[in-house]
Amino acid sequence: EERRCPEGRAFGRGCKVEMRFGELVDRIEGGETRLYLTTQELPLLSGGGEALLAPPLSALREKLPLRPRLAGSLCPQSLNLWYGRTDLREGTTSGLHHDHH
């Protein structure tokens, strides 16, 4: 999990907080807006390359389509979960999107 840094520090740069996923969910449901789950590091496969999913998504492997309908003919290289909450008065939102990198 990552905490949004105080003003003046770059977004997504080293303000990390370790906690169990259940605690993160509880805090976000409780109204916390400065914590969020960010990109998870993909484990390396024994034959080389990276896995498609990392925890906590890998725990849901049997319930997730590896090629979601909304991806059309695209074949995902990796799937990540970004999770958080925003105060809409702050104007920080991120809708469903694909990062081209």
C-alpha positions in Angstrom: 0.0 0.0 0.0 1.1 3.5 -0.5 0.2 6.8 1.2 -0.2 9.9 -0.8 2.8 12.0 0.1 2.6 15.5 1.7 2.5 18.5 -0.7 5.7 19.1 -2.4 6.7 15.5 -2.8 6.2 13.6 -6.1 3.1 11.3 -6.4 3.9 7.6 -6.0 7.5 8.1 -4.7 8.4 6.1 -1.6 5.6 6.9 0.9 4.9 3.2 1.4 3.1 1.7 4.3 3.0 -2.1 4.9 -0.3 -3.6 6.1 -2.6 -6.5 5.5 -5.1 -6.1 2.7 -8.0 -6.5 5.1 -6.8 -3.6 7.2 -6.5 -1.4 4.1 -10.1 -2.3 3.1 -11.3 -1.4 6.6 -9.5 1.9 6.7 -10.8 2.9 3.2 -14.3 1.9 4.1 -13.9 4.0 7.2 -13.3 7.1 5.1 -9.5 7.1 4.8 -8.6 9.0 1.6 -4.8 9.1 1.7 -4.1 5.4 1.5 -4.3 3.3 -1.7 -3.1 0.0 -3.1 -0.8 0.5 -6.0 0.9 -1.7 -8.6 2.0 -5.0 -7.2 5.4 -6.5 -8.2 4.9 -9.5 -10.4 6.6 -12.7 -9.3 9.1 -14.3 -11.7 8.2 -17.6 -13.3 10.6 -20.6 -13.0 11.0 -20.7 -16.8 11.6 -17.0 -17.0 9.3 -14.0 -17.5 6.8 -12.6 -15.1 3.5 -14.0 -13.8 0.3 -12.3 -15.0 -1.0 -11.7 -11.5 0.5 -10.7 -8.1 -1.0 -10.8 -4.7 -3.7 -9.9 -3.8 -5.2 -10.6 -7.3 -3.5 -14.0 -7.5 -5.8 -15.2 -4.7 -8.7 -14.5 -7.0 -7.2 -16.2 -10.0 -10.1 -18.7 -10.4 -12.7 -16.0 -10.3 -11.1 -13.5 -12.7 -11.3 -13.8 -16.5 -7.7 -13.5 -17.9 -9.1 -11.9 -21.0 -11.9 -9.6 -19.8 -14.6 -8.8 -22.5 -13.9 -5.1 -22.2 -10.3 -5.8 -23.5 -11.6 -7.0 -26.8 -8.9 -8.7 -28.8 -6.1 -7.4 -26.5 -4.1 -10.0 -24.6 -3.1 -8.6 -21.2 0.6 -8.6 -20.2 -0.2 -8.1 -16.5 -3.2 -7.3 -14.3 -2.9 -5.1 -11.3 -5.4 -3.8 -8.7 -5.4 -0.2 -7.8 -7.7 0.5 -4.9 -8.4 3.6 -2.8 -10.9 6.3 -2.0 -11.0 10.0 -2.8 -12.7 13.0 -1.5 -14.3 14.3 -4.6 -13.7 17.9 -3.4 -10.0 17.2 -3.9 -10.6 16.5 -7.6 -8.5 13.3 -7.7 -10.1 10.5 -9.6 -8.9 7.9 -12.0 -11.5 6.0 -14.1 -11.0 2.7 -15.8 -8.0 3.0 -18.1 -5.1 1.2 -19.8 -1.5 2.4 -19.2 0.6 2.1 -22.4 3.9 1.2 -20.9 
